[in-house]
Amino acid sequence: MDLRTLTYIVVGASFALYLGIAFWARAGSTSEFYVAGGGIHPVANGMATGADWMSAASFISMAGLIAYNGYGASLFLMGWTGGYVLLAMLLAPYLRKFGKFTVPEFIGDRYYSNTARVVAVVCLILASITYVIGQMKGVGVAFSRFLEVDYDTGLYIGMAMVFFYATLGGMKGITYTQIAQYVILIFAYTIPAMFISMNLTGNPLPQLGLGSTMADGSGMTLLAKLNLVVTELGFKEYTTSTIAGRFDMAVYTMSLMIGTAGLPHVIVRFFTVTKVADARSSAGWALVFIAILYTTAPAVGAMARLNLHATIQTGEVGSPEGNLAYENRPQWFKNWEKTGLLQFEDKNGDGRIQYYNDKNPEMVAKAESYGWKGNEMVKVDRDIIVLANPEIAKLPNWVIALVAAGGLAAALSTAAGLLLAISSAISHDLMKGIFMPNISDKFELNAGRVAMAVAIMCAGYLGLNPPGFAAGTVAIAFGLAGASIFPALMMGIFFKRMNKEGVIAGMIAGIAVTMLYVFQHKGIFFVKGTEFLGDLGPNWFLGIQPNAFGTIGAIVNFTVAMIVMKMTPECPPHIQDLVESIRTPRGAGAATGH
């Protein structure tokens, strides 16, 4: 069976499963719409959380980042998984004990202020909408390649899917759909990795294959062979390359960690379990399910980089005869050329593909000595690494079709969670919580569905017409969440004296500083020439990248909140007692009568 037909069958079957689950698990109350009725088993919730978390960025982009940045990309693994440790230990159990539907609701009640609730809603929407752009883009890219439709059509199909199962089922439908999506995406990620690891090293476990000896008889380990290949092409050694200085790397990692712990669509998952202990257990299970993919990603990245270079470079580096003739390029190359994510330009007219690091002066001089006019692979989008890897490795068509279904599952699952977070912020926190407190549950449920539909249309529009800063939006979204929501939650749980004036000022200062640094770096919406302080150069503040600035924003948030708190009225005693009760285990004091 040809690849296109098989892909239609596999993706179509997965979509039918999602729609069937959505119809079966449709929400009949606001509790089911917002928190799935609060009765999800911890293991099931951990699996759904894993799918909610492992977005198109994790499934499609992370291995590409590792493939091209090598060792330095470990900050994404450390940051994203480390964030779950913070979430499990410092936030999830206490937020679940508080017993509210949404993060802005917790902030509004804890800080006895509708203004604080509105500010939290604004921060939530800014972080979530920034994050969802990448998910909708991922849907369009995956469809455009594997279903051979144009990008816009692929995005419309994805919007329709999310609209149906998210608006019909709410959190209940999304939860059970995400469980199915996790199973699909994890099989889609690990099975090709096992095939490729077996082909390259003879070891079926990619985590072990990464350090194993090559099966080609060279006697070299896979990483040693990869180091040799990339350095011959003028790139940095794979196992020692970094993408930032030590300080910037530490700040970047911390930004991803606190962003993970502050993302509203992840936090709300811990309101869907029955009791506080289940919230902590859910976080533990989520770590297990996420670790399966995250421990596989370094192997996928390394093996994909090796396969890509081996396909193009067929002989001695620097020898014109050693480069692949363009007319003999493999089918996978032709397929990805159609998407525009892989582009070749024959700069010297020899009909062969020259691919090397054109930013390395020594490699450029070497290339020019052979008559090369520049790197002819003018575009190799890192997001194609995972999706193209099975084709590059010549795996069976059913494996390639499974990867397509997995990529779509990853993008759709996170998009649904983000859109529900936006929807609940509008319908539950703004309408029910502030502007129309007397509306019925039925009206609120319908309002939530309308808000979800509007959010999906807005997300689709941004997917079709992404703003200039769309590249890197995932890391920026983490920075925004970490700079605004995370400090408010931490102070709300562990600092009972923090008052409403302090937290409002802190959230505004944190998110404002982070956004200003991002816009100052490359101009408003990344348009050069619009820097409001003039061109200060890249990473002008202590060498920190804009994507990592969430850590500084969080420090500003904490600092401003503390200063304003000392200058304003003290937090009411009943709120301080409430905070004490959140932190006190159930049954504490029973033995002493206190």
TAZIUR-V531910 format. One record per backbone hydrogen bond with DSSP energy under -1.0 kcal/mol. CO is the residue of the C=O (numbers start at 1). NH is the residue of the N-H. Records with the same first field share a line. If there is no record, write none. Layout:
CO = NH / NH
//
This chain:
2 = 6
3 = 7
4 = 8
5 = 9
6 = 10
7 = 11
8 = 12
9 = 13
10 = 14
11 = 15
12 = 16
13 = 17
14 = 18
15 = 19
16 = 20
17 = 21
18 = 22
19 = 23
20 = 24
21 = 25
29 = 33
30 = 34
31 = 35 / 37
32 = 36 / 172
33 = 171
35 = 38
41 = 45
42 = 46
43 = 47
44 = 48
45 = 49
46 = 50
47 = 51
48 = 52
49 = 53
50 = 54
53 = 55
55 = 59
56 = 60 / 61
57 = 62
61 = 65
62 = 66
63 = 67
64 = 68
65 = 69
66 = 70
69 = 72
70 = 73
71 = 74
72 = 75
73 = 76
74 = 78
75 = 79
76 = 80
77 = 81
78 = 82
79 = 83
82 = 86
83 = 87
84 = 88
85 = 89
86 = 90
87 = 91 / 92
91 = 95
92 = 96
93 = 97
94 = 98
95 = 99
102 = 106
103 = 107
104 = 108
105 = 109
106 = 110
107 = 111
108 = 113
109 = 112
113 = 117
114 = 118
115 = 119
116 = 120
117 = 121
118 = 122
119 = 123
120 = 124
121 = 125
122 = 126
123 = 127
124 = 128
125 = 129
126 = 130
127 = 131
128 = 132
129 = 133
132 = 136
133 = 137
134 = 138
135 = 139
136 = 140
137 = 141
138 = 142
139 = 143
140 = 144
141 = 145
142 = 146
143 = 147
150 = 154
151 = 155
152 = 156
153 = 157
154 = 158
155 = 159
156 = 160
157 = 161
158 = 162
159 = 163
160 = 164
161 = 165
162 = 166
163 = 167
164 = 168
165 = 169
166 = 170
168 = 27
169 = 173
170 = 174
171 = 175
172 = 176
173 = 177
174 = 178
175 = 179
176 = 180
177 = 181
178 = 182
179 = 183
180 = 184
181 = 185
182 = 186
183 = 187
184 = 188
185 = 189
186 = 190
187 = 191
190 = 194
191 = 195
192 = 196
193 = 197
194 = 198
195 = 199
196 = 200
197 = 201
198 = 202
200 = 215
205 = 209
206 = 210
208 = 211
209 = 212
212 = 222
220 = 214
221 = 225
222 = 226
223 = 227
224 = 228
225 = 229
226 = 230
227 = 231
228 = 232
230 = 235
231 = 234
233 = 357
237 = 240 / 241
238 = 71
241 = 72
245 = 249
246 = 250
247 = 251
248 = 252
249 = 253
250 = 254
251 = 255
252 = 256
253 = 257
254 = 258
255 = 259
256 = 260
257 = 261
258 = 262
263 = 267
264 = 268
266 = 269
267 = 270
268 = 271
269 = 272
272 = 40
275 = 279
276 = 280
277 = 281
278 = 282
279 = 283
280 = 284
281 = 285
282 = 286
283 = 287
284 = 288
285 = 289
286 = 290
287 = 291
288 = 292
290 = 294
291 = 295
293 = 297
296 = 300
297 = 301
298 = 302
299 = 303
300 = 304
301 = 305
302 = 306
303 = 307
304 = 308
305 = 309
306 = 310
307 = 311
308 = 312
309 = 313
312 = 324
316 = 319
319 = 322
320 = 323
322 = 314 / 315
324 = 353
325 = 328
326 = 329
330 = 334
331 = 335
332 = 336
333 = 337
334 = 338
337 = 340
341 = 381
343 = 379
345 = 347
351 = 326
354 = 376
356 = 358
357 = 360
360 = 364
361 = 365
362 = 366
363 = 367
364 = 368
365 = 369
367 = 370 / 372
368 = 371
376 = 345 / 378
379 = 343
381 = 384
382 = 385
384 = 388
385 = 389
388 = 392
389 = 393
390 = 395
391 = 394
396 = 400
397 = 401
398 = 402
399 = 403
400 = 404
401 = 405
402 = 406
403 = 407
404 = 408
405 = 409
406 = 410
407 = 411
408 = 412
409 = 413
410 = 414
411 = 415
412 = 416
413 = 417
414 = 418
415 = 419
416 = 420
417 = 421
418 = 422
419 = 423
420 = 424
421 = 425
422 = 426
423 = 427
424 = 428 / 429
425 = 430
426 = 431
427 = 432
428 = 433
430 = 434 / 435
431 = 436
436 = 439
440 = 444
441 = 445
442 = 446
443 = 447
444 = 448
445 = 449
446 = 450
447 = 451
448 = 452
449 = 453
450 = 454
451 = 455
452 = 456
453 = 457
454 = 458
455 = 459
456 = 460
457 = 461
458 = 462
459 = 463
460 = 464
461 = 465
467 = 470
470 = 473
472 = 476
473 = 477
474 = 478
475 = 479
476 = 480
477 = 481
478 = 482
479 = 483
480 = 484
481 = 485 / 486
485 = 489
486 = 490
487 = 491
488 = 492
489 = 493
490 = 494
491 = 495
495 = 498
499 = 503
500 = 504
501 = 505
502 = 506
503 = 507
504 = 508
505 = 509
506 = 510
507 = 511
508 = 512
509 = 513
510 = 514
511 = 515
512 = 516
513 = 517
514 = 518
515 = 519
516 = 520
517 = 521
518 = 522
519 = 523
523 = 526
524 = 527
527 = 530
531 = 534
534 = 536
541 = 544
545 = 548
546 = 549
548 = 551
549 = 553
550 = 554
551 = 555
552 = 556
553 = 557
554 = 558
555 = 559
556 = 560
557 = 561
558 = 562
559 = 563
560 = 564
561 = 565
562 = 566
565 = 568
572 = 576
573 = 577
574 = 578
575 = 579
576 = 580
577 = 581
578 = 582
579 = 583
580 = 584
585 = 588
587 = 590
589 = 593 / 594
//
